[in-house]
């Protein structure tokens, strides 16, 4: 992986959850994805420093109740923060242990920058605390929504109802705001046209949405159309799009780590 830095203010920061428990993965991470944070689950512990060298402005939440002893966690975190190549990472602690001395050690001695989050029985409290940490860390930067390029992925297509039939296109990128797409034969979609029955295929998922043609641009000889979803889109569709984007990003990250 090549080193990526300098544009996190524009595109936001990557957030890595290192060895999260099942409840953190299923509740905390899921909520952050729906809040449009770029979140990854990392379980290849030996690859984390490699990641942080590639993405030096990242945020790492280490679940110190999992995988190894707290003593070893402390040593690992000190090692990361002591290495000039990875010291730019902002680390936060997750634990069900609310011991005050332990919290003070990580905040005052180890000097983690993203705090010590106690995993309460009411996880909403923990989630809100993490959201405040991410806001303070400017984790989103100026980006509001996560968009993923899909043109090299299989089964990412769209169907438009045009003149009584469906016209099939390839999705180039997508977010919960809208998507861009191309067609083998230009259907000459008119700007500001409302389509009420757009069928979007994201691998095995078939979603229905309503969108307006925002415009088009030429990429060489190919016309790319941009379509924005209307406010009447089913919230469940937005949820599924976010999950698809996160899983696709996770798959790409996993492949990069192989």
C-alpha positions in Angstrom: 0.0 0.0 0.0 1.2 3.5 -0.8 1.3 6.1 1.8 -1.8 8.3 1.8 -1.9 11.6 3.6 -2.6 15.3 3.2 -6.2 15.0 2.0 -7.9 13.7 5.1 -9.4 17.2 5.7 -11.3 16.7 2.4 -12.2 13.0 2.5 -12.1 12.2 6.2 -10.1 9.7 8.2 -10.2 5.9 8.2 -11.4 4.4 11.5 -10.1 1.0 12.5 -11.7 -1.2 15.2 -9.0 -3.6 16.3 -10.2 -7.0 17.5 -13.7 -5.7 18.4 -16.0 -7.9 20.5 -19.1 -9.2 18.8 -21.3 -6.6 20.5 -19.0 -3.7 19.5 -19.0 -5.0 15.9 -22.7 -5.6 15.7 -23.9 -2.5 17.6 -21.2 0.2 17.7 -19.7 -0.3 14.3 -23.1 -0.7 12.6 -24.2 2.6 14.1 -21.1 4.5 12.9 -21.6 3.1 9.4 -25.1 4.5 9.4 -23.6 7.8 10.5 -21.4 7.9 7.4 -18.1 7.2 9.0 -15.5 5.2 7.1 -15.1 2.2 9.4 -13.1 -1.0 9.2 -12.8 -4.2 11.3 -9.2 -5.3 11.6 -8.4 -8.7 13.1 -4.9 -9.2 11.5 -3.1 -7.7 14.4 0.4 -8.0 12.8 -0.7 -5.9 9.8 -1.9 -2.8 11.8 1.4 -0.9 11.8 1.6 -1.5 8.0 -1.9 0.1 7.8 -0.9 3.1 9.9 2.1 3.7 7.8 -0.1 3.8 4.7 -2.8 5.9 6.4 -1.0 7.9 9.0 -3.9 10.1 10.1 -6.2 7.1 11.0 -8.1 6.6 14.2 -7.7 3.2 15.9 -10.1 1.9 18.6 -8.4 -1.0 20.5 -10.7 -3.3 22.4 -8.3 -4.2 25.3 -10.7 -6.8 26.6 -10.1 -8.9 23.5 -7.3 -11.0 21.9 -4.4 -10.4 24.4 -3.7 -9.3 27.9 -4.1 -5.6 28.9 -0.4 -5.5 29.7 0.4 -6.6 26.1 -2.1 -4.1 24.8 -0.4 -1.3 26.6 3.0 -2.4 25.3 1.7 -2.5 21.7 0.1 0.9 21.9 3.2 2.4 23.3 5.2 0.8 20.5 2.8 2.3 17.9 2.9 5.8 19.4 6.7 5.6 19.8 7.3 4.8 16.2 7.8 8.0 14.1 6.1 6.3 11.1 2.9 5.5 13.1 2.9 8.1 15.9 0.4 10.2 13.9 -2.4 7.7 14.5 -5.0 8.7 17.1 -5.7 5.7 19.4 -8.7 5.2 21.6 -9.4 2.5 24.2 -12.6 0.4 24.4 -13.2 -1.7 27.5 -15.9 -2.9 29.8 -13.5 -2.2 32.7 -14.4 1.1 34.3 -11.4 1.1 36.7 -10.4 4.7 37.3 -6.7 3.9 37.6 -6.7 2.0 34.3 -8.4 4.9 32.5 -6.0 7.5 34.0 -3.1 5.3 32.9 -4.1 5.3 29.2 -5.1 9.0 29.1 -2.3 10.5 31.2 0.6 8.1 30.9 0.2 6.3 27.6 -1.5 9.5 26.2 -4.0 8.0 23.8 -5.7 10.9 21.9 -9.1 9.4 21.5 -9.9 8.6 25.1 -11.1 5.6 27.1 -14.6 4.5 26.3 -16.3 2.4 28.9 -18.6 -0.2 27.2 -21.7 0.3 29.3 -24.7 -2.1 29.5 -26.5 0.7 27.7 -24.4 0.8 24.5 -26.1 4.0 23.3 -24.1 5.9 26.0 -20.9 4.4 24.7 -21.8 5.1 21.1 -22.6 8.8 21.9 -19.2 9.1 23.6 -17.5 7.7 20.6 -19.4 10.0 18.3 -18.2 13.0 20.4 -14.6 11.7 20.1 -14.9 11.3 16.3 -16.4 14.8 16.0 -13.5 16.3 18.0 -11.0 14.4 15.8 -12.7 15.8 12.7 -13.1 12.2 11.4 -15.4 13.1 8.5 -13.4 16.1 7.3 -15.5 18.0 4.8 -17.0 14.9 3.4 -20.6 14.3 4.3 -21.3 11.0 2.6 -19.2 8.0 1.7 -19.1 7.2 -2.0 -17.6 4.1 -3.6 -16.4 3.5 -7.1 -18.1 0.4 -8.4 -17.1 0.2 -12.1 -14.7 -2.7 -11.5 -17.2 -4.6 -9.4 -19.5 -7.3 -10.7 -23.3 -7.0 -10.6 -23.6 -3.3 -10.0 -26.3 -2.3 -12.5 -29.3 0.0 -12.8 -32.5 -0.2 -14.8 -34.5 2.9 -15.8 -38.1 2.8 -17.1 -37.8 4.6 -20.4 -40.7 4.7 -22.9 -42.4 1.6 -21.5 -39.3 -0.5 -21.3 -36.3 -0.9 -19.0 -32.9 0.4 -20.1 -30.0 -1.3 -18.4 -26.9 0.7 -17.3 -23.7 0.2 -15.3 -23.2 2.0 -12.0 -19.9 3.8 -11.8 -20.1 5.1 -8.2 -22.8 5.3 -5.5 -23.6 6.9 -2.2 -26.8 7.4 -0.3 -27.2 10.7 -2.1 -27.2 9.3 -5.6 -25.1 7.5 -8.3 -23.5 7.9 -11.7 -23.9 5.4 -14.5 -23.2 4.7 -18.2 -25.1 2.9 -20.9 -24.0 0.9 -23.9 -26.5 2.9 -26.0 -27.2 6.4 -24.8 -30.9 6.6 -23.7 -30.7 10.4 -23.9 -32.0 11.0 -20.4 -33.2 14.6 -20.0 -31.9 16.7 -17.1 -34.4 17.1 -14.2 -36.4 14.1 -15.4 -38.0 12.2 -12.4 -37.9 8.4 -12.5 -40.1 6.8 -9.9 -39.1 3.2 -10.4 -35.4 2.9 -10.7 -34.1 -0.7 -10.0 -30.6 -0.8 -8.5 -28.7 -4.1 -8.3 -25.8 -4.2 -5.9 -24.5 -7.7 -6.3 -27.3 -9.9 -4.8 -29.4 -7.0 -3.6 -32.1 -5.5 -5.7 -33.2 -2.1 -4.5 -35.9 0.2 -5.8 -35.5 4.0 -5.6 -36.8 7.3 -7.0 -34.3 9.7 -8.6 -33.9 12.8 -10.7 -31.4 13.2 -13.5 -29.0 15.8 -12.2 -27.0 16.0 -15.4 -24.4 14.3 -17.6 -20.8 14.7 -18.7 -18.5 13.1 -21.3 -15.6 10.8 -20.4 -14.0 10.3 -23.7 -16.7 8.9 -25.9 -18.8 7.7 -23.0 -21.6 9.8 -21.5 -21.9 9.5 -17.7 -25.2 10.4 -16.1 -25.6 11.6 -12.6 -28.8 10.7 -10.7 -29.8 12.1 -7.3 -32.2 10.2 -5.1 -35.3 12.1 -4.0 -36.2 12.6 -0.3 -38.9 9.9 -0.7 -36.3 7.1 -0.9 -37.1 4.4 1.6 -34.8 4.7 4.7 -34.3 0.9 4.5 -32.7 1.4 1.0 -30.3 4.0 2.4 -29.4 1.6 5.2 -28.7 -1.2 2.6 -26.6 1.2 0.4 -24.4 2.2 3.4 -23.9 -1.5 4.4 -23.0 -2.3 0.8 -20.5 0.5 0.6 -18.9 -0.5 4.0 -18.7 -4.2 3.1 -17.1 -3.3 -0.3 -14.5 -1.0 1.4 -13.8 -3.7 4.0 -13.3 -6.4 1.2 -10.9 -4.1 -0.6 -9.0 -3.4 2.7 -8.9 -7.2 3.5 -7.5 -7.9 0.0 -4.8 -5.1 0.4 -3.7 -6.8 3.7 -3.2 -10.2 2.1 
